[in-house]
């Protein structure tokens, strides 16, 4: 990898809202071990992602990547739609 290449963090998640223009809300799930008991717990983080062409619908499975801050809460961008929601 050269010096100019940057490694962007990419995560997959489910679109929970498309109410804003050019913005989607994505719920990203991860599993963490409980600190005392060791049982795996599902944790969800909601992120706002930039969707330039408004191609997503609620329920789509998408990939989003970290990017420079686009607005106050938006620092992710849509990479691709992995799976469309059932109609």
PDB file of N, CA, C and O in Angstrom:
ATOM      1  N   UNK A   1       0.845  -1.172   0.000  1.00  0.00           N
ATOM      2  CA  UNK A   1       0.000   0.000   0.000  1.00  0.00           C
ATOM      3  C   UNK A   1       0.896   1.242   0.000  1.00  0.00           C
ATOM      4  O   UNK A   1       1.839   1.335   0.785  1.00  0.00           O
ATOM      5  N   UNK A   2       0.592   2.188  -0.883  1.00  0.00           N
ATOM      6  CA  UNK A   2       1.391   3.402  -0.948  1.00  0.00           C
ATOM      7  C   UNK A   2       0.946   4.400   0.118  1.00  0.00           C
ATOM      8  O   UNK A   2      -0.055   4.187   0.802  1.00  0.00           O
ATOM      9  N   UNK A   3       1.694   5.480   0.250  1.00  0.00           N
ATOM     10  CA  UNK A   3       1.403   6.475   1.282  1.00  0.00           C
ATOM     11  C   UNK A   3       0.092   7.210   1.038  1.00  0.00           C
ATOM     12  O   UNK A   3      -0.571   7.608   1.995  1.00  0.00           O
ATOM     13  N   UNK A   4      -0.296   7.400  -0.214  1.00  0.00           N
ATOM     14  CA  UNK A   4      -1.485   8.176  -0.530  1.00  0.00           C
ATOM     15  C   UNK A   4      -2.774   7.374  -0.379  1.00  0.00           C
ATOM     16  O   UNK A   4      -3.850   7.959  -0.252  1.00  0.00           O
ATOM     17  N   UNK A   5      -2.686   6.060  -0.388  1.00  0.00           N
ATOM     18  CA  UNK A   5      -3.887   5.245  -0.237  1.00  0.00           C
ATOM     19  C   UNK A   5      -4.354   5.283   1.208  1.00  0.00           C
ATOM     20  O   UNK A   5      -3.556   5.172   2.140  1.00  0.00           O
ATOM     21  N   UNK A   6      -5.664   5.441   1.378  1.00  0.00           N
ATOM     22  CA  UNK A   6      -6.222   5.421   2.723  1.00  0.00           C
ATOM     23  C   UNK A   6      -7.127   4.204   2.864  1.00  0.00           C
ATOM     24  O   UNK A   6      -7.804   3.797   1.920  1.00  0.00           O
ATOM     25  N   UNK A   7      -7.123   3.652   4.031  1.00  0.00           N
ATOM     26  CA  UNK A   7      -7.968   2.497   4.296  1.00  0.00           C
ATOM     27  C   UNK A   7      -9.254   3.014   4.909  1.00  0.00           C
ATOM     28  O   UNK A   7      -9.250   3.532   6.025  1.00  0.00           O
ATOM     29  N   UNK A   8     -10.353   2.876   4.184  1.00  0.00           N
ATOM     30  CA  UNK A   8     -11.637   3.348   4.676  1.00  0.00           C
ATOM     31  C   UNK A   8     -12.364   2.201   5.357  1.00  0.00           C
ATOM     32  O   UNK A   8     -12.377   1.072   4.865  1.00  0.00           O
ATOM     33  N   UNK A   9     -12.965   2.507   6.488  1.00  0.00           N
ATOM     34  CA  UNK A   9     -13.744   1.514   7.209  1.00  0.00           C
ATOM     35  C   UNK A   9     -15.090   1.382   6.509  1.00  0.00           C
ATOM     36  O   UNK A   9     -15.777   2.379   6.285  1.00  0.00           O
ATOM     37  N   UNK A  10     -15.465   0.163   6.165  1.00  0.00           N
ATOM     38  CA  UNK A  10     -16.729  -0.109   5.503  1.00  0.00           C
ATOM     39  C   UNK A  10     -17.536  -1.062   6.366  1.00  0.00           C
ATOM     40  O   UNK A  10     -17.011  -2.062   6.854  1.00  0.00           O
ATOM     41  N   UNK A  11     -18.811  -0.752   6.553  1.00  0.00           N
ATOM     42  CA  UNK A  11     -19.700  -1.600   7.339  1.00  0.00           C
ATOM     43  C   UNK A  11     -20.997  -1.810   6.576  1.00  0.00           C
ATOM     44  O   UNK A  11     -21.359  -1.016   5.708  1.00  0.00           O
ATOM     45  N   UNK A  12     -21.692  -2.893   6.912  1.00  0.00           N
ATOM     46  CA  UNK A  12     -22.974  -3.207   6.301  1.00  0.00           C
ATOM     47  C   UNK A  12     -24.087  -2.971   7.314  1.00  0.00           C
ATOM     48  O   UNK A  12     -23.894  -3.154   8.515  1.00  0.00           O
ATOM     49  N   UNK A  13     -25.247  -2.564   6.823  1.00  0.00           N
ATOM     50  CA  UNK A  13     -26.364  -2.322   7.724  1.00  0.00           C
ATOM     51  C   UNK A  13     -27.676  -2.228   6.982  1.00  0.00           C
ATOM     52  O   UNK A  13     -27.717  -2.293   5.753  1.00  0.00           O
ATOM     53  N   UNK A  14     -28.760  -2.074   7.747  1.00  0.00           N
ATOM     54  CA  UNK A  14     -30.112  -2.005   7.217  1.00  0.00           C
ATOM     55  C   UNK A  14     -30.580  -0.551   7.224  1.00  0.00           C
ATOM     56  O   UNK A  14     -30.404   0.148   8.222  1.00  0.00           O
ATOM     57  N   UNK A  15     -31.172  -0.090   6.126  1.00  0.00           N
ATOM     58  CA  UNK A  15     -31.686   1.273   6.033  1.00  0.00           C
ATOM     59  C   UNK A  15     -32.958   1.360   6.875  1.00  0.00           C
ATOM     60  O   UNK A  15     -33.901   0.597   6.669  1.00  0.00           O
ATOM     61  N   UNK A  16     -32.973   2.305   7.834  1.00  0.00           N
ATOM     62  CA  UNK A  16     -34.133   2.458   8.709  1.00  0.00           C
ATOM     63  C   UNK A  16     -34.947   3.699   8.366  1.00  0.00           C
ATOM     64  O   UNK A  16     -36.113   3.788   8.750  1.00  0.00           O
ATOM     65  N   UNK A  17     -34.357   4.667   7.645  1.00  0.00           N
ATOM     66  CA  UNK A  17     -35.089   5.881   7.304  1.00  0.00           C
ATOM     67  C   UNK A  17     -34.526   6.499   6.037  1.00  0.00           C
ATOM     68  O   UNK A  17     -33.316   6.510   5.812  1.00  0.00           O
ATOM     69  N   UNK A  18     -35.445   7.021   5.202  1.00  0.00           N
ATOM     70  CA  UNK A  18     -35.054   7.751   3.997  1.00  0.00           C
ATOM     71  C   UNK A  18     -35.798   9.088   3.934  1.00  0.00           C
ATOM     72  O   UNK A  18     -36.005   9.632   2.850  1.00  0.00           O
ATOM     73  N   UNK A  19     -36.196   9.611   5.084  1.00  0.00           N
ATOM     74  CA  UNK A  19     -37.029  10.812   5.139  1.00  0.00           C
ATOM     75  C   UNK A  19     -36.287  12.068   4.706  1.00  0.00           C
ATOM     76  O   UNK A  19     -36.917  13.013   4.230  1.00  0.00           O
ATOM     77  N   UNK A  20     -34.975  12.106   4.857  1.00  0.00           N
ATOM     78  CA  UNK A  20     -34.193  13.287   4.509  1.00  0.00           C
ATOM     79  C   UNK A  20     -33.752  13.239   3.055  1.00  0.00           C
ATOM     80  O   UNK A  20     -33.665  12.163   2.463  1.00  0.00           O
ATOM     81  N   UNK A  21     -33.472  14.406   2.476  1.00  0.00           N
ATOM     82  CA  UNK A  21     -33.012  14.480   1.102  1.00  0.00           C
ATOM     83  C   UNK A  21     -31.524  14.161   1.042  1.00  0.00           C
ATOM     84  O   UNK A  21     -30.727  14.775   1.752  1.00  0.00           O
ATOM     85  N   UNK A  22     -31.147  13.207   0.200  1.00  0.00           N
ATOM     86  CA  UNK A  22     -29.766  12.770  -0.011  1.00  0.00           C
ATOM     87  C   UNK A  22     -29.125  12.181   1.249  1.00  0.00           C
ATOM     88  O   UNK A  22     -27.899  12.132   1.349  1.00  0.00           O
ATOM     89  N   UNK A  23     -29.931  11.737   2.201  1.00  0.00           N
ATOM     90  CA  UNK A  23     -29.409  11.158   3.433  1.00  0.00           C
ATOM     91  C   UNK A  23     -30.236   9.941   3.809  1.00  0.00           C
ATOM     92  O   UNK A  23     -31.461   9.946   3.692  1.00  0.00           O
ATOM     93  N   UNK A  24     -29.548   8.895   4.262  1.00  0.00           N
ATOM     94  CA  UNK A  24     -30.233   7.710   4.784  1.00  0.00           C
ATOM     95  C   UNK A  24     -29.726   7.442   6.196  1.00  0.00           C
ATOM     96  O   UNK A  24     -28.600   7.797   6.546  1.00  0.00           O
ATOM     97  N   UNK A  25     -30.569   6.818   6.989  1.00  0.00           N
ATOM     98  CA  UNK A  25     -30.169   6.376   8.321  1.00  0.00           C
ATOM     99  C   UNK A  25     -29.982   4.871   8.248  1.00  0.00           C
ATOM    100  O   UNK A  25     -30.874   4.148   7.806  1.00  0.00           O
ATOM    101  N   UNK A  26     -28.820   4.403   8.683  1.00  0.00           N
ATOM    102  CA  UNK A  26     -28.467   2.985   8.588  1.00  0.00           C
ATOM    103  C   UNK A  26     -28.216   2.439   9.987  1.00  0.00           C
ATOM    104  O   UNK A  26     -27.457   3.026  10.759  1.00  0.00           O
ATOM    105  N   UNK A  27     -28.849   1.320  10.314  1.00  0.00           N
ATOM    106  CA  UNK A  27     -28.626   0.641  11.586  1.00  0.00           C
ATOM    107  C   UNK A  27     -27.556  -0.426  11.372  1.00  0.00           C
ATOM    108  O   UNK A  27     -27.748  -1.365  10.600  1.00  0.00           O
ATOM    109  N   UNK A  28     -26.433  -0.274  12.060  1.00  0.00           N
ATOM    110  CA  UNK A  28     -25.306  -1.202  11.938  1.00  0.00           C
ATOM    111  C   UNK A  28     -25.263  -2.053  13.201  1.00  0.00           C
ATOM    112  O   UNK A  28     -25.171  -1.526  14.309  1.00  0.00           O
ATOM    113  N   UNK A  29     -25.329  -3.368  13.031  1.00  0.00           N
ATOM    114  CA  UNK A  29     -25.311  -4.275  14.180  1.00  0.00           C
ATOM    115  C   UNK A  29     -23.927  -4.877  14.365  1.00  0.00           C
ATOM    116  O   UNK A  29     -23.213  -5.142  13.399  1.00  0.00           O
ATOM    117  N   UNK A  30     -23.563  -5.088  15.627  1.00  0.00           N
ATOM    118  CA  UNK A  30     -22.306  -5.761  15.961  1.00  0.00           C
ATOM    119  C   UNK A  30     -22.552  -6.610  17.186  1.00  0.00           C
ATOM    120  O   UNK A  30     -23.508  -6.380  17.927  1.00  0.00           O
ATOM    121  N   UNK A  31     -21.703  -7.582  17.402  1.00  0.00           N
ATOM    122  CA  UNK A  31     -21.827  -8.448  18.560  1.00  0.00           C
ATOM    123  C   UNK A  31     -20.622  -8.235  19.457  1.00  0.00           C
ATOM    124  O   UNK A  31     -19.479  -8.278  19.003  1.00  0.00           O
ATOM    125  N   UNK A  32     -20.890  -8.001  20.749  1.00  0.00           N
ATOM    126  CA  UNK A  32     -19.817  -7.817  21.722  1.00  0.00           C
ATOM    127  C   UNK A  32     -20.020  -8.799  22.865  1.00  0.00           C
ATOM    128  O   UNK A  32     -21.149  -9.159  23.198  1.00  0.00           O
ATOM    129  N   UNK A  33     -18.931  -9.222  23.451  1.00  0.00           N
ATOM    130  CA  UNK A  33     -19.006 -10.139  24.585  1.00  0.00           C
ATOM    131  C   UNK A  33     -19.308  -9.350  25.852  1.00  0.00           C
ATOM    132  O   UNK A  33     -18.747  -8.276  26.067  1.00  0.00           O
ATOM    133  N   UNK A  34     -20.190  -9.879  26.686  1.00  0.00           N
ATOM    134  CA  UNK A  34     -20.505  -9.249  27.967  1.00  0.00           C
ATOM    135  C   UNK A  34     -19.233  -9.260  28.817  1.00  0.00           C
ATOM    136  O   UNK A  34     -18.540 -10.276  28.874  1.00  0.00           O
ATOM    137  N   UNK A  35     -18.920  -8.140  29.478  1.00  0.00           N
ATOM    138  CA  UNK A  35     -17.644  -8.071  30.203  1.00  0.00           C
ATOM    139  C   UNK A  35     -17.491  -9.098  31.320  1.00  0.00           C
ATOM    140  O   UNK A  35     -16.376  -9.549  31.582  1.00  0.00           O
ATOM    141  N   UNK A  36     -18.580  -9.478  31.985  1.00  0.00           N
ATOM    142  CA  UNK A  36     -18.482 -10.416  33.101  1.00  0.00           C
ATOM    143  C   UNK A  36     -18.833 -11.839  32.692  1.00  0.00           C
ATOM    144  O   UNK A  36     -18.124 -12.782  33.042  1.00  0.00           O
ATOM    145  N   UNK A  37     -19.933 -11.996  31.949  1.00  0.00           N
ATOM    146  CA  UNK A  37     -20.443 -13.340  31.672  1.00  0.00           C
ATOM    147  C   UNK A  37     -19.973 -13.923  30.345  1.00  0.00           C
ATOM    148  O   UNK A  37     -20.068 -15.134  30.143  1.00  0.00           O
ATOM    149  N   UNK A  38     -19.479 -13.108  29.453  1.00  0.00           N
ATOM    150  CA  UNK A  38     -18.937 -13.623  28.200  1.00  0.00           C
ATOM    151  C   UNK A  38     -19.976 -13.898  27.133  1.00  0.00           C
ATOM    152  O   UNK A  38     -19.618 -14.206  25.996  1.00  0.00           O
ATOM    153  N   UNK A  39     -21.266 -13.795  27.470  1.00  0.00           N
ATOM    154  CA  UNK A  39     -22.311 -14.037  26.475  1.00  0.00           C
ATOM    155  C   UNK A  39     -22.278 -12.915  25.439  1.00  0.00           C
ATOM    156  O   UNK A  39     -22.069 -11.752  25.782  1.00  0.00           O
ATOM    157  N   UNK A  40     -22.487 -13.273  24.164  1.00  0.00           N
ATOM    158  CA  UNK A  40     -22.471 -12.273  23.106  1.00  0.00           C
ATOM    159  C   UNK A  40     -23.797 -11.535  23.059  1.00  0.00           C
ATOM    160  O   UNK A  40     -24.869 -12.139  23.068  1.00  0.00           O
ATOM    161  N   UNK A  41     -23.696 -10.200  23.008  1.00  0.00           N
ATOM    162  CA  UNK A  41     -24.857  -9.323  23.010  1.00  0.00           C
ATOM    163  C   UNK A  41     -24.866  -8.559  21.699  1.00  0.00           C
ATOM    164  O   UNK A  41     -23.814  -8.141  21.214  1.00  0.00           O
ATOM    165  N   UNK A  42     -26.051  -8.373  21.118  1.00  0.00           N
ATOM    166  CA  UNK A  42     -26.188  -7.623  19.874  1.00  0.00           C
ATOM    167  C   UNK A  42     -26.347  -6.138  20.202  1.00  0.00           C
ATOM    168  O   UNK A  42     -27.246  -5.749  20.947  1.00  0.00           O
ATOM    169  N   UNK A  43     -25.463  -5.316  19.638  1.00  0.00           N
ATOM    170  CA  UNK A  43     -25.515  -3.868  19.833  1.00  0.00           C
ATOM    171  C   UNK A  43     -25.757  -3.194  18.479  1.00  0.00           C
ATOM    172  O   UNK A  43     -25.217  -3.625  17.460  1.00  0.00           O
ATOM    173  N   UNK A  44     -26.565  -2.143  18.475  1.00  0.00           N
ATOM    174  CA  UNK A  44     -26.911  -1.443  17.246  1.00  0.00           C
ATOM    175  C   UNK A  44     -26.446   0.004  17.318  1.00  0.00           C
ATOM    176  O   UNK A  44     -26.610   0.668  18.341  1.00  0.00           O
ATOM    177  N   UNK A  45     -25.865   0.486  16.225  1.00  0.00           N
ATOM    178  CA  UNK A  45     -25.453   1.878  16.099  1.00  0.00           C
ATOM    179  C   UNK A  45     -26.133   2.453  14.859  1.00  0.00           C
ATOM    180  O   UNK A  45     -26.098   1.843  13.790  1.00  0.00           O
ATOM    181  N   UNK A  46     -26.751   3.623  15.001  1.00  0.00           N
ATOM    182  CA  UNK A  46     -27.381   4.282  13.861  1.00  0.00           C
ATOM    183  C   UNK A  46     -26.448   5.359  13.323  1.00  0.00           C
ATOM    184  O   UNK A  46     -25.962   6.202  14.077  1.00  0.00           O
ATOM    185  N   UNK A  47     -26.201   5.327  12.010  1.00  0.00           N
ATOM    186  CA  UNK A  47     -25.351   6.325  11.373  1.00  0.00           C
ATOM    187  C   UNK A  47     -26.121   6.970  10.219  1.00  0.00           C
ATOM    188  O   UNK A  47     -26.967   6.334   9.591  1.00  0.00           O
ATOM    189  N   UNK A  48     -25.817   8.238   9.952  1.00  0.00           N
ATOM    190  CA  UNK A  48     -26.377   8.938   8.797  1.00  0.00           C
ATOM    191  C   UNK A  48     -25.371   8.822   7.658  1.00  0.00           C
ATOM    192  O   UNK A  48     -24.180   9.068   7.847  1.00  0.00           O
ATOM    193  N   UNK A  49     -25.855   8.448   6.478  1.00  0.00           N
ATOM    194  CA  UNK A  49     -24.980   8.262   5.325  1.00  0.00           C
ATOM    195  C   UNK A  49     -25.477   9.093   4.149  1.00  0.00           C
ATOM    196  O   UNK A  49     -26.676   9.325   3.996  1.00  0.00           O
ATOM    197  N   UNK A  50     -24.538   9.534   3.324  1.00  0.00           N
ATOM    198  CA  UNK A  50     -24.848  10.365   2.161  1.00  0.00           C
ATOM    199  C   UNK A  50     -25.271   9.471   1.003  1.00  0.00           C
ATOM    200  O   UNK A  50     -24.526   8.584   0.585  1.00  0.00           O
ATOM    201  N   UNK A  51     -26.490   9.714   0.481  1.00  0.00           N
ATOM    202  CA  UNK A  51     -27.045   8.970  -0.655  1.00  0.00           C
ATOM    203  C   UNK A  51     -27.348   9.999  -1.742  1.00  0.00           C
ATOM    204  O   UNK A  51     -28.450  10.545  -1.797  1.00  0.00           O
ATOM    205  N   UNK A  52     -26.385  10.257  -2.591  1.00  0.00           N
ATOM    206  CA  UNK A  52     -26.465  11.354  -3.564  1.00  0.00           C
ATOM    207  C   UNK A  52     -27.697  11.277  -4.462  1.00  0.00           C
ATOM    208  O   UNK A  52     -28.345  12.297  -4.699  1.00  0.00           O
ATOM    209  N   UNK A  53     -28.031  10.091  -4.965  1.00  0.00           N
ATOM    210  CA  UNK A  53     -29.106   9.951  -5.950  1.00  0.00           C
ATOM    211  C   UNK A  53     -30.411   9.433  -5.351  1.00  0.00           C
ATOM    212  O   UNK A  53     -31.340   9.115  -6.093  1.00  0.00           O
ATOM    213  N   UNK A  54     -30.499   9.344  -4.039  1.00  0.00           N
ATOM    214  CA  UNK A  54     -31.706   8.839  -3.356  1.00  0.00           C
ATOM    215  C   UNK A  54     -32.146   7.482  -3.916  1.00  0.00           C
ATOM    216  O   UNK A  54     -33.315   7.293  -4.250  1.00  0.00           O
ATOM    217  N   UNK A  55     -31.201   6.540  -4.016  1.00  0.00           N
ATOM    218  CA  UNK A  55     -31.503   5.235  -4.602  1.00  0.00           C
ATOM    219  C   UNK A  55     -32.003   4.221  -3.575  1.00  0.00           C
ATOM    220  O   UNK A  55     -32.551   3.186  -3.956  1.00  0.00           O
ATOM    221  N   UNK A  56     -31.830   4.490  -2.299  1.00  0.00           N
ATOM    222  CA  UNK A  56     -32.188   3.522  -1.264  1.00  0.00           C
ATOM    223  C   UNK A  56     -33.639   3.638  -0.844  1.00  0.00           C
ATOM    224  O   UNK A  56     -34.267   4.690  -0.954  1.00  0.00           O
ATOM    225  N   UNK A  57     -34.149   2.505  -0.356  1.00  0.00           N
ATOM    226  CA  UNK A  57     -35.483   2.455   0.220  1.00  0.00           C
ATOM    227  C   UNK A  57     -35.355   1.885   1.618  1.00  0.00           C
ATOM    228  O   UNK A  57     -34.359   1.243   1.952  1.00  0.00           O
ATOM    229  N   UNK A  58     -36.370   2.123   2.429  1.00  0.00           N
ATOM    230  CA  UNK A  58     -36.368   1.594   3.786  1.00  0.00           C
ATOM    231  C   UNK A  58     -36.341   0.064   3.726  1.00  0.00           C
ATOM    232  O   UNK A  58     -37.126  -0.548   3.002  1.00  0.00           O
ATOM    233  N   UNK A  59     -35.440  -0.543   4.487  1.00  0.00           N
ATOM    234  CA  UNK A  59     -35.316  -1.994   4.522  1.00  0.00           C
ATOM    235  C   UNK A  59     -34.203  -2.557   3.665  1.00  0.00           C
ATOM    236  O   UNK A  59     -33.907  -3.748   3.758  1.00  0.00           O
ATOM    237  N   UNK A  60     -33.575  -1.736   2.829  1.00  0.00           N
ATOM    238  CA  UNK A  60     -32.462  -2.210   1.990  1.00  0.00           C
ATOM    239  C   UNK A  60     -31.263  -2.567   2.859  1.00  0.00           C
ATOM    240  O   UNK A  60     -31.041  -1.957   3.905  1.00  0.00           O
ATOM    241  N   UNK A  61     -30.488  -3.561   2.417  1.00  0.00           N
ATOM    242  CA  UNK A  61     -29.226  -3.933   3.056  1.00  0.00           C
ATOM    243  C   UNK A  61     -28.131  -3.239   2.261  1.00  0.00           C
ATOM    244  O   UNK A  61     -27.980  -3.504   1.069  1.00  0.00           O
ATOM    245  N   UNK A  62     -27.355  -2.348   2.902  1.00  0.00           N
ATOM    246  CA  UNK A  62     -26.398  -1.512   2.185  1.00  0.00           C
ATOM    247  C   UNK A  62     -25.012  -1.583   2.812  1.00  0.00           C
ATOM    248  O   UNK A  62     -24.847  -2.000   3.959  1.00  0.00           O
ATOM    249  N   UNK A  63     -24.020  -1.165   2.032  1.00  0.00           N
ATOM    250  CA  UNK A  63     -22.650  -1.006   2.520  1.00  0.00           C
ATOM    251  C   UNK A  63     -22.355   0.486   2.551  1.00  0.00           C
ATOM    252  O   UNK A  63     -22.593   1.190   1.570  1.00  0.00           O
ATOM    253  N   UNK A  64     -21.831   0.973   3.688  1.00  0.00           N
ATOM    254  CA  UNK A  64     -21.464   2.384   3.828  1.00  0.00           C
ATOM    255  C   UNK A  64     -20.007   2.474   4.254  1.00  0.00           C
ATOM    256  O   UNK A  64     -19.495   1.597   4.949  1.00  0.00           O
ATOM    257  N   UNK A  65     -19.343   3.552   3.826  1.00  0.00           N
ATOM    258  CA  UNK A  65     -17.929   3.747   4.140  1.00  0.00           C
ATOM    259  C   UNK A  65     -17.743   5.078   4.843  1.00  0.00           C
ATOM    260  O   UNK A  65     -18.477   6.034   4.592  1.00  0.00           O
ATOM    261  N   UNK A  66     -16.760   5.130   5.720  1.00  0.00           N
ATOM    262  CA  UNK A  66     -16.427   6.361   6.410  1.00  0.00           C
ATOM    263  C   UNK A  66     -15.853   7.370   5.418  1.00  0.00           C
ATOM    264  O   UNK A  66     -15.167   6.994   4.467  1.00  0.00           O
ATOM    265  N   UNK A  67     -16.137   8.646   5.643  1.00  0.00           N
ATOM    266  CA  UNK A  67     -15.592   9.691   4.778  1.00  0.00           C
ATOM    267  C   UNK A  67     -15.432  10.969   5.596  1.00  0.00           C
ATOM    268  O   UNK A  67     -15.684  10.984   6.801  1.00  0.00           O
ATOM    269  N   UNK A  68     -15.018  12.019   4.939  1.00  0.00           N
ATOM    270  CA  UNK A  68     -14.887  13.305   5.627  1.00  0.00           C
ATOM    271  C   UNK A  68     -16.272  13.770   6.062  1.00  0.00           C
ATOM    272  O   UNK A  68     -17.265  13.352   5.467  1.00  0.00           O
ATOM    273  N   UNK A  69     -16.371  14.621   7.080  1.00  0.00           N
ATOM    274  CA  UNK A  69     -17.685  15.103   7.507  1.00  0.00           C
ATOM    275  C   UNK A  69     -18.378  15.891   6.385  1.00  0.00           C
ATOM    276  O   UNK A  69     -17.820  16.836   5.829  1.00  0.00           O
ATOM    277  N   UNK A  70     -19.599  15.474   6.075  1.00  0.00           N
ATOM    278  CA  UNK A  70     -20.385  16.142   5.044  1.00  0.00           C
ATOM    279  C   UNK A  70     -21.314  17.164   5.684  1.00  0.00           C
ATOM    280  O   UNK A  70     -21.576  18.219   5.106  1.00  0.00           O
ATOM    281  N   UNK A  71     -21.806  16.855   6.863  1.00  0.00           N
ATOM    282  CA  UNK A  71     -22.616  17.790   7.641  1.00  0.00           C
ATOM    283  C   UNK A  71     -22.361  17.498   9.114  1.00  0.00           C
ATOM    284  O   UNK A  71     -21.441  16.753   9.452  1.00  0.00           O
ATOM    285  N   UNK A  72     -23.166  18.077   9.982  1.00  0.00           N
ATOM    286  CA  UNK A  72     -22.914  17.943  11.414  1.00  0.00           C
ATOM    287  C   UNK A  72     -22.916  16.492  11.888  1.00  0.00           C
ATOM    288  O   UNK A  72     -22.064  16.093  12.682  1.00  0.00           O
ATOM    289  N   UNK A  73     -23.866  15.711  11.403  1.00  0.00           N
ATOM    290  CA  UNK A  73     -23.972  14.320  11.853  1.00  0.00           C
ATOM    291  C   UNK A  73     -23.609  13.294  10.784  1.00  0.00           C
ATOM    292  O   UNK A  73     -23.601  12.095  11.060  1.00  0.00           O
ATOM    293  N   UNK A  74     -23.312  13.745   9.581  1.00  0.00           N
ATOM    294  CA  UNK A  74     -23.126  12.833   8.455  1.00  0.00           C
ATOM    295  C   UNK A  74     -21.659  12.701   8.082  1.00  0.00           C
ATOM    296  O   UNK A  74     -21.074  13.627   7.520  1.00  0.00           O
ATOM    297  N   UNK A  75     -21.054  11.541   8.396  1.00  0.00           N
ATOM    298  CA  UNK A  75     -19.653  11.274   8.066  1.00  0.00           C
ATOM    299  C   UNK A  75     -19.490   9.924   7.380  1.00  0.00           C
ATOM    300  O   UNK A  75     -18.406   9.340   7.411  1.00  0.00           O
ATOM    301  N   UNK A  76     -20.543   9.429   6.770  1.00  0.00           N
ATOM    302  CA  UNK A  76     -20.532   8.164   6.043  1.00  0.00           C
ATOM    303  C   UNK A  76     -21.132   8.402   4.662  1.00  0.00           C
ATOM    304  O   UNK A  76     -21.912   9.333   4.464  1.00  0.00           O
ATOM    305  N   UNK A  77     -20.753   7.539   3.701  1.00  0.00           N
ATOM    306  CA  UNK A  77     -21.345   7.636   2.365  1.00  0.00           C
ATOM    307  C   UNK A  77     -21.743   6.249   1.891  1.00  0.00           C
ATOM    308  O   UNK A  77     -21.133   5.245   2.260  1.00  0.00           O
ATOM    309  N   UNK A  78     -22.772   6.217   1.071  1.00  0.00           N
ATOM    310  CA  UNK A  78     -23.270   4.958   0.526  1.00  0.00           C
ATOM    311  C   UNK A  78     -22.286   4.422  -0.502  1.00  0.00           C
ATOM    312  O   UNK A  78     -21.874   5.144  -1.410  1.00  0.00           O
ATOM    313  N   UNK A  79     -21.906   3.140  -0.357  1.00  0.00           N
ATOM    314  CA  UNK A  79     -21.007   2.511  -1.320  1.00  0.00           C
ATOM    315  C   UNK A  79     -21.826   1.739  -2.337  1.00  0.00           C
ATOM    316  O   UNK A  79     -21.669   1.934  -3.543  1.00  0.00           O
ATOM    317  N   UNK A  80     -22.707   0.855  -1.857  1.00  0.00           N
ATOM    318  CA  UNK A  80     -23.555   0.081  -2.757  1.00  0.00           C
ATOM    319  C   UNK A  80     -24.745  -0.496  -2.013  1.00  0.00           C
ATOM    320  O   UNK A  80     -24.725  -0.645  -0.792  1.00  0.00           O
ATOM    321  N   UNK A  81     -25.775  -0.814  -2.769  1.00  0.00           N
ATOM    322  CA  UNK A  81     -26.945  -1.500  -2.223  1.00  0.00           C
ATOM    323  C   UNK A  81     -26.705  -2.993  -2.424  1.00  0.00           C
ATOM    324  O   UNK A  81     -26.629  -3.468  -3.557  1.00  0.00           O
ATOM    325  N   UNK A  82     -26.586  -3.728  -1.324  1.00  0.00           N
ATOM    326  CA  UNK A  82     -26.272  -5.154  -1.409  1.00  0.00           C
ATOM    327  C   UNK A  82     -27.506  -5.989  -1.676  1.00  0.00           C
ATOM    328  O   UNK A  82     -27.448  -6.982  -2.402  1.00  0.00           O
ATOM    329  N   UNK A  83     -28.634  -5.584  -1.084  1.00  0.00           N
ATOM    330  CA  UNK A  83     -29.869  -6.358  -1.234  1.00  0.00           C
ATOM    331  C   UNK A  83     -31.053  -5.407  -1.122  1.00  0.00           C
ATOM    332  O   UNK A  83     -31.121  -4.603  -0.192  1.00  0.00           O
ATOM    333  N   UNK A  84     -31.975  -5.496  -2.055  1.00  0.00           N
ATOM    334  CA  UNK A  84     -33.160  -4.655  -2.046  1.00  0.00           C
ATOM    335  C   UNK A  84     -34.187  -5.201  -1.057  1.00  0.00           C
ATOM    336  O   UNK A  84     -34.247  -6.407  -0.816  1.00  0.00           O
ATOM    337  N   UNK A  85     -34.998  -4.300  -0.482  1.00  0.00           N
ATOM    338  CA  UNK A  85     -36.057  -4.699   0.446  1.00  0.00           C
ATOM    339  C   UNK A  85     -37.172  -5.381  -0.339  1.00  0.00           C
ATOM    340  O   UNK A  85     -37.436  -5.045  -1.493  1.00  0.00           O
ATOM    341  N   UNK A  86     -37.818  -6.343   0.308  1.00  0.00           N
ATOM    342  CA  UNK A  86     -38.960  -7.022  -0.318  1.00  0.00           C
ATOM    343  C   UNK A  86     -40.132  -6.048  -0.386  1.00  0.00           C
ATOM    344  O   UNK A  86     -40.431  -5.346   0.580  1.00  0.00           O
ATOM    345  N   UNK A  87     -40.777  -6.019  -1.523  1.00  0.00           N
ATOM    346  CA  UNK A  87     -41.903  -5.084  -1.714  1.00  0.00           C
ATOM    347  C   UNK A  87     -43.203  -5.675  -1.218  1.00  0.00           C
ATOM    348  O   UNK A  87     -44.247  -5.028  -1.301  1.00  0.00           O
TER     349      UNK A  87
END
